[in-house]
Amino acid sequence: MSEDRITVEELKYMSIFSEVTGATVYRCLVDGETGKLYFLVKRGDLGKAIGRNGRNVKVLCDLFKRQIEVFEYSEDLVEMVKNLFPGVEILRVDVSERGEEKIVNISVREEDKGKAIGRDGRNVKRARSILGRLFKVSKLSIR
């Protein structure tokens, strides 16, 4: 695990999120570039966190005045990678280390590549940001 610390702002968001949803929040990350909030919840709490028809997410977006995304947290890097790409069939996740660098290569079916990358690479950027902070991943690529 990294030495990334939870900020007071993130702690506040986590508290409110937990209060509204009843889900156990492992972590909240604020994306400095987009301003989005990423919430990582305990395994099995994803449905509770999102709410029926996305109700909790809508309420929290209005409350925080920011877009939010919710994912299940896992301490296992490979499992966490899979959780960050919902709806994409991940064929293989290869993790290698070169000195201080931790590199993650994700293999997906050719027809899922666009969905995995996302418009303007947003899904890759999101995954790189989250994995970088939590697991010290320095490079991430999709094949």
N, C-alpha and C positions, 0 to 999 in steps of 0.2 A: 504494500500500500504506500501511497505517497504521503508527504508531510503537508499536503494541502489542508489549510484550516478553514473552518466554517466562519463566515463573517457574521456580524451582528445582523446585517440586512437579510442574509440567507436564513438565519435562525428565526427571524421574525416571520418570513414567508413560510417556513416549515411549520411553525406553530399555528398560523392561521389555516394553512392547508389541512393540517391534521384535524383541527377543530371543525372545519367545514365538512370534510369527507369521512372522518372516522378511520382513515387509513394510517398505517404506520409509515412515516416518512423516514427514509434513510438519509437522504441528502437533497438539497436544493442547490442548483448551480445557476448563476446569472450569466448569460452570454453577453460579454462586453460589446460585441459587434452589433448584434441584432436587438439586444435588450430582452430577449425571450427568457423565460424561466423554465428550467428543466427540473422536474421532480422525480426522484428515484424512490420508489416505494417497496415495501417488503413483498417478497414472493407471495402471490395469492391475493394481494390487496389492490391489484390494478383495476379490477371491475368496480370495487368500492370507491376507489379514488376518482375514476372517471364519472361514475354515476350513471343512472338510467338515461339513455339517449344523450349522454355527454353533459348532463345537467350541472354536475359539480364543476367541470372544466369551464363551462359558460359563466357560472356564478363567480368563479375565481378570476377569470379573465376580466370581468367587469370590476371586481373588487380591487385587483392589482393594477388595472389599466395597462396590462401587458399580455402578450400571448404566452400560453404555457403548453408544455408537452409533458406527458407522464410516461415513465418506463418502469418496469420491474428491475430492481437492483439484484446483482449477484456478485459475490466476492470472487468468483471464477471469471477470469478475463474472457475466455472463449464464450461462456454463457452470456456475459454482459454484452459482448459484441452482437450476438444473436438477438438479444432483447432490444437493441438499438435500431434494428432494421425490421420492424413488424411488417408482415405481409410479403417478405422477401425470403425465398428459400436459400439459406446459406449452405453451400455444399461443403465448404471447408474453411477453417480459420487457422492460418499458420502464424505463429509468434516466434520471432527470432530476436536475438540481442547481439549487437555489435558494439562492444565497449559499453558506453553509457546509453546508447540508443536502443529503444525497444520498438521493433517494427512489426506491424500487423498487416498481413495480406489476407484478403477475404475473397473466396471463390464463390461465384454465383452462376446460375444458368444464364446463358446469353440473353434470353428474353426478359430476365429480371434485372439486367445491368442498369438500364435507365431508371427504373424504380429505386434501385439501391443507391444510385448516385444522387438522384433528386434534381429538381430544377435548379440550375446554376450551381450544382454541387452541394446544395444545402444539407442533404442527409450525411454526406461524407464530412462536411465541416462540423456538423453537430456531433457526430461520433468522434471525430478527432479531438474536439474540444473536451467532451466528457471523459473520454479514455485518457487523454493527456493529463487532466487534473487528477483523476482517481487512480490511474494505473501507470502514470509516467510514460505513456505511449508517445513516441516522437514522430512516427510516420504511419500512415494508414493508406492502403490502396485496395481497390476493388478490381478483380479480374474476371 
